[in-house]
Every structure is written in C-alpha cells, then in structure tokens.
Amino acid sequence: MKTLTSTLIILLTFSSFAQKSKIYTTTDGAIKGYDPVAYFVQGEPVKGEDKFTFEWKDTDWYFGSQENLDAFKENPEKYAPQFGGYCAYGVSKGALYKIDPEAWKIVEGKLYLNYSKGIQKKWEANQTEFIKEAETNWPKVIE
C-alpha cells in the first residue's frame, strides 16, 4: 500500500509540472495533419501531405500543396487556427479539448475549430460571446 501511495504522489507531482502544448497536436501533426490554409483557400478541410511539411512553433504542420505551404510560411499567424487549434468552445469554457477538422468556421478572417459538429452548432448559436470568453480564458488554460 505504501508503494502505491508513493507512486501516486510521484505521478501527481510530475503531472502538475507537465507543460500544456500551445498547439493542438497529434501523431499526425498540428490539427491532426490538416492544411490550415485550405480552409481559407479551398473553403474546406484538406488533409496535408508529408512532402509539404513545415515546422512552426515546434510543431509539424502539413499542407495539401506547395502554394499553401508557401502562404503559411509567409504569414503563419494569418492561417493558424485560433487557440492553438484546440476546440474554441472548450476554451470558452476554460478547458482544452481535441477537435474534429471537419467542424470549423472562419469568423472575421480567423479560423476556429471545434470538438465536433454538434459542439460547433452550440458554439455558433452564440459564437461572438464564446469567442470573447475564449480570448479571456486562453492565457489561463494554456499555463
């Protein structure tokens, strides 16, 4: 029992020091390997390709074409999703959640991703307020 308690204390200690990634990343790269520029240019999610990869903010980003990769290199802040690509609704509630690359929307020239299409509908019902809340929460949830 003492060993189990000691192990739990060690795990809790180390987990409290674990830094949260500022970019939503999976083994497929940032935003599950989807091309952030495609949302703006093609108007739809496009899975990136290995041959069009760029490292930005210590994360691999994938693109569907050389043109999209070049556009991102030129101005990554323009194309990168808000809140590091985490679910915008989740951040508005003070939490970091994964995303579905198919649940997206561009609002005032900025890309927002959501956990699912169902959550996206909830987010769209009051997106202006949720964006404000997420902007306030973002620095706190990423600490």
Residue frames as qw, qx, qy, qz and C-alpha x, y, z in Angstrom:
[[0.000, 0.885, 0.466, 0.000, 0.00, 0.00, 0.00],
 [0.320, -0.774, 0.104, 0.536, 2.85, 2.35, 0.84],
 [0.399, -0.108, 0.602, 0.683, 4.40, 1.74, -2.61],
 [0.184, 0.635, 0.663, 0.351, 1.11, 2.51, -4.35],
 [0.162, -0.928, -0.255, 0.216, 0.70, 5.74, -2.39],
 [0.398, -0.577, 0.327, 0.633, 4.29, 6.78, -3.16],
 [0.365, 0.183, 0.682, 0.607, 3.78, 6.04, -6.85],
 [0.077, 0.809, 0.558, 0.166, 0.59, 8.11, -6.95],
 [0.264, -0.873, -0.043, 0.408, 2.30, 11.04, -5.25],
 [0.409, -0.327, 0.506, 0.686, 5.17, 10.91, -7.75],
 [0.276, 0.434, 0.707, 0.487, 2.77, 10.73, -10.72],
 [0.043, -0.905, -0.423, 0.025, 0.70, 13.65, -9.43],
 [0.359, -0.731, 0.144, 0.562, 3.81, 15.71, -8.80],
 [0.356, -0.135, 0.602, 0.702, 5.20, 15.16, -12.29],
 [0.191, 0.599, 0.694, 0.351, 1.83, 15.68, -13.98],
 [0.107, -0.913, -0.289, 0.266, 1.44, 19.06, -12.29],
 [0.280, -0.637, 0.345, 0.629, 4.73, 20.14, -13.89],
 [0.494, 0.273, 0.690, 0.454, 3.79, 18.91, -17.36],
 [0.094, 0.407, -0.093, -0.904, 3.53, 21.87, -19.68],
 [0.600, 0.558, 0.538, -0.198, 0.49, 22.02, -21.92],
 [0.437, 0.116, 0.522, 0.723, 1.20, 22.32, -25.61],
 [0.175, 0.514, 0.111, -0.833, 0.12, 25.64, -27.08],
 [0.454, 0.299, -0.536, -0.646, -0.69, 23.86, -30.35],
 [0.853, 0.014, 0.385, -0.351, -3.20, 21.01, -30.63],
 [0.303, 0.554, -0.739, -0.235, -1.03, 18.22, -31.96],
 [0.946, -0.067, 0.253, -0.190, -1.46, 14.52, -32.60],
 [0.662, -0.241, 0.584, 0.403, 0.91, 11.98, -34.12],
 [0.541, 0.600, 0.482, 0.340, -0.33, 13.35, -37.47],
 [0.332, 0.207, 0.032, 0.920, 0.97, 16.85, -36.63],
 [0.145, 0.185, 0.284, -0.930, -0.81, 20.11, -35.87],
 [0.605, 0.237, 0.134, -0.748, -4.60, 19.98, -36.20],
 [0.813, 0.080, 0.565, -0.115, -4.48, 16.26, -36.99],
 [0.484, -0.092, 0.638, 0.591, -2.39, 16.86, -40.11],
 [0.361, 0.771, 0.517, 0.087, -4.92, 19.07, -41.85],
 [0.416, 0.268, 0.177, 0.851, -3.86, 22.01, -44.01],
 [0.081, -0.622, -0.450, 0.635, -4.79, 25.27, -42.20],
 [0.040, 0.326, -0.312, -0.892, -4.52, 27.32, -45.40],
 [0.058, -0.223, -0.867, -0.442, -7.01, 25.10, -47.24],
 [0.020, -0.632, -0.692, 0.350, -9.85, 26.30, -45.01],
 [0.045, 0.694, 0.032, -0.718, -9.30, 29.80, -46.39],
 [0.081, 0.407, -0.607, -0.677, -8.33, 28.98, -49.99],
 [0.192, -0.092, -0.907, -0.364, -10.33, 25.85, -50.84],
 [0.534, -0.260, 0.042, -0.803, -13.12, 26.53, -48.34],
 [0.936, -0.184, -0.177, -0.243, -12.91, 23.01, -46.95],
 [0.602, -0.606, 0.519, 0.038, -10.70, 20.78, -44.80],
 [0.775, 0.518, -0.363, -0.017, -7.88, 19.13, -46.73],
 [0.875, -0.408, 0.156, 0.208, -5.53, 16.52, -45.28],
 [0.060, 0.869, -0.451, -0.193, -1.92, 17.60, -45.67],
 [0.932, 0.295, -0.186, 0.101, 0.80, 15.56, -47.33],
 [0.790, -0.449, 0.081, 0.411, 4.19, 14.51, -45.97],
 [0.614, 0.259, 0.218, 0.713, 6.01, 16.24, -48.83],
 [0.009, 0.683, 0.109, 0.723, 4.51, 19.62, -47.82],
 [0.659, -0.586, -0.407, 0.238, 5.59, 19.95, -44.20],
 [0.192, 0.663, -0.208, 0.693, 6.75, 22.96, -42.22],
 [0.545, -0.383, -0.592, 0.454, 7.81, 23.23, -38.59],
 [0.075, -0.590, 0.006, -0.804, 6.34, 26.22, -36.78],
 [0.516, -0.555, 0.303, -0.578, 6.18, 26.69, -33.01],
 [0.194, -0.362, 0.899, -0.153, 7.94, 23.34, -32.50],
 [0.665, 0.266, 0.619, -0.323, 5.13, 21.54, -34.32],
 [0.204, -0.019, 0.764, 0.612, 4.88, 19.95, -37.76],
 [0.494, 0.521, 0.241, -0.653, 2.20, 21.48, -39.98],
 [0.428, 0.107, 0.806, 0.395, 1.06, 19.69, -43.13],
 [0.330, 0.534, -0.051, -0.777, -0.28, 21.19, -46.35],
 [0.762, 0.389, 0.509, -0.092, -2.09, 19.94, -49.42],
 [0.651, 0.680, 0.127, 0.311, 0.05, 21.91, -51.87],
 [0.589, 0.008, -0.082, 0.804, 3.29, 23.83, -52.19],
 [0.023, -0.575, -0.193, -0.795, 1.26, 27.04, -52.67],
 [0.612, -0.705, -0.248, -0.260, -0.49, 26.55, -49.32],
 [0.795, -0.316, -0.164, 0.492, 2.80, 25.76, -47.59],
 [0.412, 0.261, 0.047, 0.872, 4.37, 28.92, -49.06],
 [0.262, -0.687, -0.232, -0.637, 1.39, 31.04, -47.97],
 [0.747, -0.624, -0.228, 0.031, 1.67, 29.69, -44.41],
 [0.719, -0.091, -0.091, 0.683, 5.44, 30.28, -44.30],
 [0.198, 0.467, 0.128, 0.852, 4.88, 33.86, -45.38],
 [0.323, -0.388, 0.179, -0.845, 2.24, 34.59, -42.73],
 [0.346, -0.137, -0.922, 0.108, 1.53, 31.73, -40.29],
 [0.086, 0.236, 0.568, -0.784, -0.44, 33.93, -37.89],
 [0.455, 0.173, -0.221, -0.845, -2.97, 34.62, -40.67],
 [0.671, 0.069, -0.616, -0.406, -3.72, 30.94, -41.25],
 [0.244, 0.046, -0.890, 0.382, -3.07, 29.18, -37.94],
 [0.441, -0.597, -0.602, -0.294, -6.28, 28.33, -36.09],
 [0.276, -0.679, 0.231, -0.640, -7.20, 30.34, -33.03],
 [0.714, -0.507, 0.353, -0.330, -6.42, 28.96, -29.57],
 [0.208, -0.497, 0.835, 0.116, -3.68, 26.73, -30.95],
 [0.464, 0.099, -0.755, -0.452, -6.21, 24.64, -32.84],
 [0.020, 0.167, 0.896, -0.410, -7.98, 23.44, -29.70],
 [0.061, -0.631, -0.741, -0.222, -11.78, 23.43, -29.60],
 [0.019, 0.389, -0.020, 0.921, -12.89, 27.08, -29.46],
 [0.628, -0.551, -0.269, -0.479, -15.99, 26.19, -27.44],
 [0.825, -0.293, -0.380, 0.297, -13.88, 24.22, -24.95],
 [0.429, 0.128, -0.220, 0.867, -11.51, 27.15, -24.46],
 [0.268, -0.511, -0.124, -0.807, -14.51, 29.41, -23.87],
 [0.793, -0.507, -0.226, -0.252, -15.42, 27.06, -21.01],
 [0.322, -0.794, 0.489, -0.167, -11.86, 27.08, -19.67],
 [0.811, -0.191, 0.550, 0.051, -10.72, 23.67, -20.97],
 [0.154, 0.534, -0.676, -0.485, -8.60, 22.17, -23.75],
 [0.796, 0.195, 0.532, -0.214, -10.38, 19.67, -25.97],
 [0.400, -0.062, 0.721, 0.562, -9.40, 17.88, -29.16],
 [0.405, 0.485, -0.052, -0.773, -11.01, 18.84, -32.45],
 [0.673, 0.379, 0.620, 0.135, -12.70, 17.40, -35.47],
 [0.239, -0.248, 0.371, 0.862, -11.09, 19.08, -38.51],
 [0.016, 0.440, 0.730, 0.522, -14.49, 18.88, -40.22],
 [0.247, -0.832, -0.486, 0.100, -16.05, 21.15, -37.53],
 [0.448, -0.158, 0.052, 0.878, -14.68, 24.56, -38.48],
 [0.173, 0.898, 0.398, 0.073, -15.63, 28.12, -39.27],
 [0.429, 0.147, -0.005, 0.891, -13.86, 31.28, -40.36],
 [0.168, -0.884, -0.428, 0.085, -15.08, 34.32, -38.42],
 [0.020, -0.988, 0.106, 0.112, -13.71, 37.76, -39.26],
 [0.511, 0.716, -0.470, 0.074, -10.76, 36.23, -41.07],
 [0.192, -0.500, 0.791, -0.296, -9.81, 33.82, -38.27],
 [0.646, 0.022, -0.725, -0.236, -10.07, 30.03, -38.26],
 [0.504, -0.348, 0.556, -0.562, -11.87, 28.35, -35.36],
 [0.487, 0.066, -0.855, -0.164, -12.10, 24.60, -34.83],
 [0.652, -0.355, 0.256, -0.619, -14.50, 22.64, -32.63],
 [0.427, -0.254, 0.847, -0.189, -14.66, 19.25, -30.93],
 [0.310, 0.291, 0.889, 0.168, -17.49, 18.02, -33.15],
 [0.065, -0.347, -0.486, -0.800, -20.20, 19.28, -35.48],
 [0.426, -0.675, -0.600, -0.060, -22.67, 19.05, -32.60],
 [0.458, -0.566, -0.211, 0.653, -20.49, 21.26, -30.39],
 [0.237, 0.049, 0.323, 0.915, -19.95, 23.55, -33.35],
 [0.189, -0.609, -0.577, -0.510, -23.72, 24.15, -33.59],
 [0.497, -0.726, -0.398, 0.260, -23.79, 25.03, -29.90],
 [0.463, -0.336, 0.067, 0.818, -20.79, 27.36, -30.40],
 [0.139, 0.285, 0.475, 0.821, -22.35, 29.03, -33.47],
 [0.238, -0.743, -0.611, -0.134, -25.52, 29.85, -31.52],
 [0.295, -0.951, -0.050, 0.078, -23.55, 32.44, -29.52],
 [0.833, 0.202, -0.033, 0.515, -20.14, 32.49, -31.19],
 [0.161, 0.767, -0.131, 0.608, -19.39, 36.17, -30.56],
 [0.578, -0.705, 0.226, -0.344, -19.74, 35.69, -26.81],
 [0.967, -0.174, 0.112, 0.147, -17.91, 32.35, -26.85],
 [0.662, 0.504, -0.103, 0.545, -15.00, 33.92, -28.78],
 [0.122, -0.791, 0.235, -0.552, -14.74, 36.71, -26.19],
 [0.804, -0.521, 0.215, -0.188, -14.80, 34.17, -23.35],
 [0.947, 0.108, 0.038, 0.299, -12.19, 32.01, -25.09],
 [0.420, 0.682, -0.184, 0.570, -9.90, 35.00, -25.65],
 [0.402, -0.737, 0.296, -0.455, -10.12, 35.77, -21.93],
 [0.910, -0.324, 0.236, -0.109, -9.58, 32.13, -20.91],
 [0.836, 0.476, -0.220, 0.163, -6.80, 31.25, -23.37],
 [0.217, 0.670, -0.566, 0.430, -3.83, 32.55, -21.36],
 [0.561, -0.430, 0.530, -0.469, -5.11, 30.75, -18.24],
 [0.958, 0.060, 0.185, -0.212, -5.93, 27.38, -19.81],
 [0.785, 0.521, -0.274, 0.192, -2.60, 27.11, -21.58],
 [0.180, -0.777, 0.518, -0.309, -0.48, 27.77, -18.45]]
